[in-house]
């Protein structure tokens, strides 16, 4: 077995080149019939693979409340091991994960550790040169849920871009994708690129954050500065998950954000998030976020009723104070839900004023990845017909994806 330092150097080289990781038992992920979600070990848990690369270095951490080893935050664990953490960078929802969706995050200081916190969801979404000058290495450890519009992967993209520009090593401590068995949906048209969709991938991209980081590098998606023609390449190392395959079900030990409070919401999220571009509430401001759907003034949507209200993590929720009629999906079997359009099509067909079903902001274009969905529903296309329009982009993506996989399908 290679010494740890050499292992990480080789891992980094293979990662940058987009080659399979297979240099030791830790990185050769083989299908094991005995493997289960209980045997999974996240990248963060395998400290022997990355701690030697952090000791004696000035370390920056892109982390939030999901960055835990057991019940202990990674920051606290690394500090106890003598790692010099100089800066914590906070994504959407903040370092402790309590901020409302879209709420600006302010800079501050972690009261427990005293480490300064710099927001990547405030004045800037990309670490600046000044912020990186005092660091030797940047570590990313945040739990993703496997959808294109979940913004933690956008934060990772910008951090990779900054590390590429300023030649700072970037280490991803990988975590499982709870929706990782699915690759589905329309591939994003770059014309509709935004912070809720930065990459030409489908809604369910079927990658862990580590695999996606390899794809970002390999496909040269990092935007080079205007004054240069040299392609950017992030000095990337991925510390892989042990005993993981994409088909293994994985229940997150920590809710990834305020409005994805449990596994049911996480599994329904790919299907229900498209409703955020419509007049229909997905339960923000209730205790069943992303587990109920309903719209105001239309009992035809369904017999279930709920009323969104202001609450922590959901300030000024859509349809606040209005009785919404619809469906309670909290009790359905969502383990094989994946991405479905049946609820969206049904609600559109039952809408009183179809011209106002989609929000005037055209937010649906950013979520869906192109501007075709309203036109498709207006034309009366069913789900099967709409899915045909996702080809050949989806098939091309699936082929491309194989180059960057660390774990078996």
C-alpha positions in Angstrom: 0.0 0.0 0.0 1.2 3.5 -0.8 2.1 5.9 2.1 -0.8 8.3 2.7 0.9 11.3 1.2 1.8 9.5 -2.0 -1.7 8.0 -2.1 -3.3 11.4 -2.1 -0.9 12.8 -4.7 -1.7 9.9 -7.0 -5.4 10.3 -6.2 -5.2 13.9 -7.1 -3.4 13.2 -10.4 -5.9 10.5 -11.4 -8.8 12.8 -10.4 -7.5 15.8 -12.5 -7.0 13.5 -15.5 -10.5 12.1 -15.0 -9.2 8.5 -14.6 -10.7 5.8 -12.3 -9.5 5.8 -8.8 -8.1 2.3 -8.1 -4.7 2.7 -6.4 -5.6 1.1 -3.1 -8.3 -0.8 -1.2 -9.7 2.5 -0.1 -10.3 3.8 -3.6 -11.1 0.6 -5.5 -14.9 0.5 -4.9 -16.1 -3.0 -5.8 -19.6 -4.3 -5.6 -20.0 -6.3 -2.4 -23.2 -8.3 -1.7 -22.6 -7.8 2.0 -22.3 -4.0 1.6 -25.0 -1.9 3.2 -25.6 1.7 4.1 -24.5 0.8 7.7 -21.0 -0.2 6.4 -20.6 3.1 4.4 -17.8 5.3 5.6 -17.8 8.9 4.3 -14.7 10.6 3.2 -14.6 12.7 6.3 -14.7 9.5 8.5 -11.5 8.2 6.9 -9.2 10.7 8.5 -6.0 8.7 7.9 -6.4 9.5 4.1 -6.3 13.3 4.5 -5.2 14.4 8.0 -1.5 14.2 7.1 -2.2 16.6 4.2 -3.7 19.2 6.6 -1.3 19.1 9.6 1.0 22.1 9.6 -1.1 23.8 6.9 -3.3 26.8 7.0 -6.7 25.3 6.3 -10.0 26.7 5.0 -13.2 24.7 5.3 -16.3 24.9 3.2 -18.7 23.2 5.6 -22.1 23.4 7.2 -24.2 21.5 9.8 -24.0 18.3 7.7 -20.2 18.2 8.0 -20.1 15.7 10.9 -18.2 12.6 11.9 -20.7 10.7 14.0 -22.3 13.5 16.2 -19.2 15.7 16.2 -18.7 18.5 13.7 -15.7 18.1 11.4 -14.3 21.5 12.4 -14.3 20.5 16.1 -12.7 17.1 15.3 -9.9 18.6 13.2 -9.1 21.3 15.7 -8.8 18.6 18.4 -6.3 16.9 16.1 -4.1 20.0 15.9 -5.3 21.2 12.4 -5.0 25.0 12.0 -8.3 26.0 10.6 -8.1 29.7 9.6 -11.4 30.2 7.9 -14.8 28.6 7.6 -16.7 29.4 4.4 -20.5 29.1 4.7 -22.9 28.2 1.9 -26.6 28.8 1.5 -28.5 28.3 4.8 -25.3 29.2 6.7 -22.7 27.4 8.8 -25.3 26.0 11.2 -27.9 25.4 8.4 -30.8 27.4 9.9 -31.2 30.3 7.4 -34.2 30.5 5.1 -33.9 29.5 1.4 -32.4 32.4 -0.5 -31.6 34.4 2.7 -28.4 36.4 2.5 -25.7 35.0 4.9 -23.6 37.4 6.8 -19.9 37.0 7.8 -19.2 36.3 11.4 -17.3 34.0 13.8 -18.1 30.6 15.1 -18.8 31.0 18.8 -17.6 27.5 19.7 -14.3 27.5 17.9 -13.7 31.2 17.4 -12.9 30.6 13.7 -13.9 33.4 11.4 -16.8 32.6 9.1 -16.9 34.1 5.6 -20.2 33.8 3.7 -20.3 32.4 0.2 -24.0 33.4 0.0 -23.7 37.1 0.7 -21.4 39.7 -0.8 -19.6 37.1 -2.8 -20.3 33.5 -3.8 -16.7 32.8 -4.8 -13.7 33.0 -2.4 -11.6 36.0 -3.3 -7.8 36.2 -3.7 -7.5 38.0 -0.4 -9.5 35.3 1.4 -7.4 32.5 -0.1 -4.0 34.2 0.3 -3.9 33.2 4.0 -4.7 29.6 3.2 -2.6 26.6 2.0 -5.5 24.3 1.3 -9.3 24.4 1.0 -11.5 21.4 2.1 -15.1 20.8 1.0 -17.4 18.6 3.1 -21.1 19.2 2.6 -23.9 16.7 2.1 -25.6 17.0 -1.3 -28.9 15.4 -2.3 -28.1 14.8 -6.0 -30.2 17.4 -7.8 -29.0 20.0 -10.2 -30.8 22.8 -8.4 -29.4 22.2 -4.9 -27.0 25.1 -4.5 -24.2 23.4 -2.5 -22.8 22.1 -5.7 -22.8 25.6 -7.1 -20.8 26.8 -4.1 -18.3 23.9 -4.8 -18.0 25.0 -8.4 -17.0 28.6 -7.5 -14.6 27.4 -4.9 -12.9 25.1 -7.4 -12.7 28.0 -9.8 -11.0 30.2 -7.2 -8.6 27.4 -6.3 -7.8 26.9 -9.9 -7.1 30.6 -10.4 -4.9 31.0 -7.3 -3.3 27.5 -7.3 -4.7 26.3 -4.0 -5.2 22.5 -3.4 -8.9 21.6 -3.1 -9.9 18.5 -1.2 -13.4 17.0 -1.4 -14.4 14.7 1.4 -17.0 12.7 -0.5 -20.4 11.7 0.8 -23.1 9.4 -0.7 -25.9 10.7 -2.9 -29.3 9.7 -1.5 -30.8 10.0 -5.0 -27.7 8.5 -6.6 -29.4 5.6 -8.3 -31.2 7.9 -10.8 -29.9 9.7 -13.8 -33.0 11.5 -15.2 -34.5 14.8 -16.5 -33.6 17.4 -19.2 -30.0 18.4 -19.4 -29.5 22.1 -18.6 -29.3 24.4 -21.6 -26.4 26.8 -20.8 -28.6 29.7 -21.9 -30.5 29.2 -18.6 -27.5 28.8 -16.4 -27.9 30.2 -12.8 -27.0 29.5 -9.3 -29.7 26.9 -9.2 -28.3 25.2 -12.3 -24.7 25.8 -13.3 -23.8 22.7 -15.2 -25.1 20.9 -18.3 -26.4 17.9 -16.4 -29.9 16.5 -15.9 -32.0 17.3 -12.8 -30.9 14.0 -11.3 -27.3 13.8 -12.2 -26.4 10.5 -10.5 -23.1 11.7 -9.0 -21.6 12.3 -5.6 -20.0 15.7 -5.1 -16.6 14.1 -5.6 -17.6 12.6 -8.9 -19.2 15.9 -10.0 -16.0 17.8 -9.1 -14.1 15.4 -11.3 -16.6 16.1 -14.1 -16.3 19.8 -13.6 -12.6 19.6 -14.0 -12.6 17.0 -16.8 -15.2 18.8 -18.9 -13.4 22.1 -18.4 -16.5 23.9 -17.0 -14.4 26.3 -14.8 -14.7 29.8 -16.3 -11.2 31.2 -17.1 -10.5 34.9 -16.3 -11.1 37.3 -19.2 -7.4 38.1 -19.5 -6.2 34.6 -20.2 -6.8 31.8 -22.8 -5.4 29.1 -20.5 -8.0 26.5 -19.4 -8.5 26.4 -15.6 -7.9 23.1 -13.8 -8.5 22.8 -10.1 -5.8 21.0 -8.1 -8.4 18.5 -6.9 -8.2 15.5 -4.6 -11.3 13.4 -3.8 -11.3 11.3 -0.6 -13.9 8.7 -1.6 -16.6 7.0 0.3 -15.9 3.4 1.4 -18.3 0.6 0.7 -20.6 2.7 -1.4 -22.4 2.0 -4.7 -24.9 4.2 -6.4 -27.6 1.6 -5.9 -27.2 1.5 -2.1 -30.0 3.3 -0.3 -28.6 5.9 2.1 -30.5 7.7 4.7 -28.9 11.0 5.6 -28.0 11.3 9.3 -28.5 15.0 9.3 -31.2 17.0 7.5 -29.3 18.8 4.7 -31.3 22.1 4.9 -34.3 23.5 6.8 -36.9 22.6 4.2 -35.6 19.0 3.6 -36.3 17.8 7.2 -36.3 14.0 6.5 -35.7 11.3 4.0 -39.2 11.5 2.6 -38.7 15.1 1.6 -35.2 14.3 0.2 -36.6 11.6 -2.1 -39.6 13.7 -3.2 -37.5 16.8 -3.8 -36.4 16.1 -7.4 -40.1 15.8 -8.4 -41.6 18.5 -6.2 -39.0 21.3 -6.7 -40.4 22.1 -10.1 -43.5 23.3 -8.4 -41.4 26.2 -7.0 -41.8 27.8 -10.4 -45.5 27.7 -10.1 -48.3 29.0 -7.9 -48.3 25.7 -6.0 -46.8 25.5 -2.5 -44.5 22.6 -1.6 -45.1 23.0 2.1 -42.6 25.7 3.0 -44.0 27.2 6.2 -45.5 23.9 7.3 -44.1 20.9 9.2 -44.3 18.8 6.0 -41.9 20.7 3.7 -41.5 19.0 0.3 -44.0 16.4 1.3 -47.3 18.2 0.5 -48.3 20.2 -2.5 -51.3 22.6 -2.8 -52.6 25.8 -4.4 -55.0 28.4 -3.1 -58.6 28.8 -4.2 -58.9 25.6 -6.0 -60.3 22.5 -4.2 -59.9 20.6 -7.5 -56.1 20.2 -6.7 -57.1 17.8 -3.9 -58.9 17.4 -0.6 -55.8 17.9 1.7 -55.6 21.4 3.2 -52.7 23.3 4.7 -51.8 26.9 5.4 -48.2 28.1 5.1 -47.0 30.5 7.8 -43.8 32.2 8.8 -41.5 29.9 10.7 -37.7 29.5 11.2 -36.1 28.4 7.9 -39.2 29.5 5.9 -39.8 33.2 6.3 -42.4 34.7 3.9 -43.2 31.3 2.3 -45.1 31.1 -0.9 -48.9 31.4 -0.4 -48.3 32.5 3.1 -51.6 32.7 5.2 -53.7 31.1 2.4 -55.5 27.8 2.6 -54.0 25.6 0.0 -55.7 22.5 -1.4 -53.8 19.5 -2.7 -52.1 16.3 -1.7 -50.3 14.9 1.3 -47.4 12.7 0.0 -45.7 12.2 3.4 -47.0 8.7 3.6 -46.4 7.4 0.1 -43.5 5.0 -0.7 -41.0 7.5 -2.2 -38.1 5.0 -2.1 -38.4 4.6 -5.9 -39.8 8.0 -6.7 -36.9 9.4 -8.8 -38.2 12.2 -11.0 -41.9 12.2 -11.9 -44.0 14.7 -13.8 -47.4 13.2 -13.0 -48.2 15.6 -10.1 -47.1 18.7 -12.1 -49.1 17.7 -15.2 -52.2 16.9 -13.0 -52.1 20.2 -11.2 -51.6 22.1 -14.4 -54.6 20.4 -16.0 -56.7 21.3 -13.0 -55.5 24.9 -12.8 -58.3 27.5 -13.0 -56.1 29.9 -15.0 -53.4 28.0 -16.8 -51.8 31.2 -18.1 -51.0 32.1 -14.5 -50.0 28.6 -13.3 -46.3 29.3 -13.9 -44.8 32.3 -12.1 -44.3 35.5 -14.2 -40.6 35.4 -13.1 -40.1 32.4 -15.4 -38.2 30.7 -12.5 -39.4 27.4 -14.0 -36.9 27.9 -16.8 -34.0 27.9 -14.4 -35.3 24.9 -12.5 -36.3 22.8 -15.5 -33.2 23.8 -17.4 -34.9 25.2 -20.5 -38.0 27.2 -21.5 -40.0 24.3 -23.0 -42.1 22.9 -20.1 -44.9 25.5 -20.1 -45.2 25.1 -23.9 -45.2 21.3 -23.6 -48.0 21.3 -21.1 -50.0 23.9 -23.0 -49.7 21.6 -26.1 -51.1 18.7 -24.0 -48.1 16.5 -24.0 -48.1 13.6 -21.5 -45.1 12.6 -19.5 -43.9 10.0 -22.0 -44.0 12.5 -24.8 -42.1 15.1 -22.6 -39.5 12.5 -21.7 -38.8 11.9 -25.4 -37.7 15.6 -25.7 -35.0 15.0 -23.1 -33.1 12.8 -25.7 -30.5 12.7 -27.1 -29.0 15.0 -24.4 -29.8 12.6 -21.6 -28.2 9.7 -23.3 -25.1 11.7 -24.2 -24.8 12.8 -20.6 -25.0 9.2 -19.4 -22.1 8.2 -21.6 -20.1 11.2 -20.4 -20.9 10.5 -16.8 -19.2 7.0 -16.9 -15.8 8.7 -17.3 -16.0 10.3 -13.9 -17.6 7.6 -11.7 -15.7 6.5 -8.6 -18.4 4.1 -7.5 -20.2 1.2 -9.3 -23.8 1.7 -10.6 
